[in-house]
Amino acid sequence: MDIQKLMGMMQKEDGTQPVSKSHEWDRLWNQYVEEKGGEYHSLSIGEAVPRMISAVNYQNRRDYYSCEELGIRVRVGDIAYIDFGEAYRNEIGFQHFGLILKLYRNKAFVVPMSGNYQAYLSAYGKDNPKGKKHLMRLGKLAGMNKESVLFINDVKWINTARIIDIKAHVRKNSKQFQEIRERVLQCLV
């Protein structure tokens, strides 16, 4: 897909008109669909399905201001199943768990996490002082199926409408939660 052509289209045409009135839209759309189809055909099912789930979640949830509109009440310390959407390399994307550190104006500051055992083993900690400092072991919490590791360097603000479900909780006044906050602050500054 030629991004320059897309940018040129925005400059040439009235950006408020429906795409059906554009002279170039059908051609560009068909090219996009062809390229996207080729991309999907080269993926494994394990790669393609999470992408499609994210696309459908985006379609269904993009206009919500928060997860409360979907009947989900979230609190600081909740571990939520979240759709992070598409990701670049070295970012958490698609559907993963995340720990809610802060809530503010329909957004959540969240630390993505994974049950990847190799990441869990390589995380920095008192018992692994040479481990990777951007990873923090969370352990196995009630409501979770396996031990989890936090990806401290992937913290981000999200619209809470990305939250699919709440699975577990870490008390915000617990020692563990305070340690997590300290590690996140160390990563940010």
N, C-alpha and C positions, 0 to 999 in steps of 0.2 A: 504494500500500500504506500503510495506516494504522499507523505505528509505535506509536502509543499503544495500539491494540488488541492488537498483538503483546506489548507490555510488560505490558498488563493480563492477557493470557493466562498469562504466566509467573507473575504474582502469584496468580492464581486457582487454577491447577492445579498438581499435583505435578510439578515439573520433572524428576523421574526416571522418570516413566511414559512408555511408548511413545506416539508421536503418534497411533497408531491408537485409543487410548483417550480422546483428547481430544474434547470436544463441538464445539469450534469449528474444529478443525484442517482438516477437508476444505474448509470454506468459505474459510478464509484461504489455504490452499494453492492452490485454484482461482483465487482472485483474484490471487495472486502469479504463477502460470503465465500467466494472461491478460495481465497487465501486462508480464511479461518477454517474452512472444511479441510483443506490440505494439512493444516497444522493439527487438527484433531485426528485425522487419519494416521498420523505418525506417532500418536500417543498410545500408551498402554491404557487399558480400562481403568487401572488404579490412578492414572494421571488425569484421564479425561472426565471421569464421573465427578470428582470434587470440583473441577472447573465448571461443569454444567450445573451442579448443585448451587455453586456461588452465583452463577448467572440467573438462575431461577429465584434464589433468595433476594438478589438485588432487584429483580423485577417486582417481586411481591412486597418488599419491605422499604424500598427507597423513599417513599413519601411519608413514612412514619417519623415523628419527632423523637420517639423513644420507645423502649420495649414495653412500657406501661400500656401503650395503646394495643399491644399484643397480649396483654394479660400477664406480663412477667414483671414481678417486683424484684428489683436488684438492690443489694446492700454492699457497702464496702466490706471486703473480705470474702465475698462470694467467689466461687470458682464456677465459671460459666462456660458453656459450649458456645463458641462464637464463630461466625463466618467472617473471616478477615478479608475475603475477596482475593483477587489476583495479586500476585507478589512478584517482585523482582528476585533475582538470585540473592541468597543470604538474608531473606526476609521470611518470616512466617506468613503463610497465606492459606487461603481456603478455610477448612473447618478444623479448628483446634480449640483446646481449652485455654482459659486465661483467668488470672487472678485480678479481681477488681481492687485497685489501690485507692481510687478517689472517684467520686461522682460530682459532676458540676454541669449544670444547664443541659441536661439530657445527653451528656457525654460521660464516658467512663475512661479513666486512665487505667490501662490494663497491661499486665505482664503476661505475654503469651507463654504457653507451656506445652510440654510434650511428654509422652510416655516412652520415648525412645531410650532404650536401655543403655546404648553406647554413649549417648549424650549424658545420661544420668551418671554413668561411671566416670566420665571425664570432667565432671563439674568440680569446681574449686570448693573446698571446705576444710574444716579443722582436720578431718581424717584424710584429706587429699590436698595438701598445701601447694602442690605443683599443678593443680587442676586449672581448668579454664575459668577465668574470673567472670566471664559473661554468662556462665551457667551456674545455677544454684539449685541444689537438691531440695525438693519439697517433701519427699517421702511419699508414703501411701496414706491418703486421708480417707476417712469414712465417706462413702459415696463414690469413691473412685475405684477403678479396677486394678490399677497398678501404680508403682512408684512413679512420681512425676518430677520433671526438672523444669525450672523456670528459665526462660531466655531473657535475661536482664537487658541485654542490648537491643531488644526488640520492643521495649515499652512504647505505647502509643495511645493517643486519644482516639476513641471510636464513638460513633453514634450508638447509643444503647439498642437501637433497633437491629443491630447486628447480632445481638444476644439471642440464641435459640432456646437455651434452657439453663437452669441453675442446677449444678450437680453436687457441690460440696461447699464448705465454708471454713475459713480460717478467722478466728476471732481477732478483730482489729486491735484489741488491747493485749493480745498474747505476745510472748517473747518472740515467737516465730515470725509474726507479722511485722514486728518492729525491726527484726534482723533483715527481712526482705526490703522494707522501706530504706534502711541504711545502705544496703547493697545497690538499690536503684539510684539513690542520691549519689553514691560514689561513681556510678557509671555516667550520670548526667553531668557532673561538674568536674 
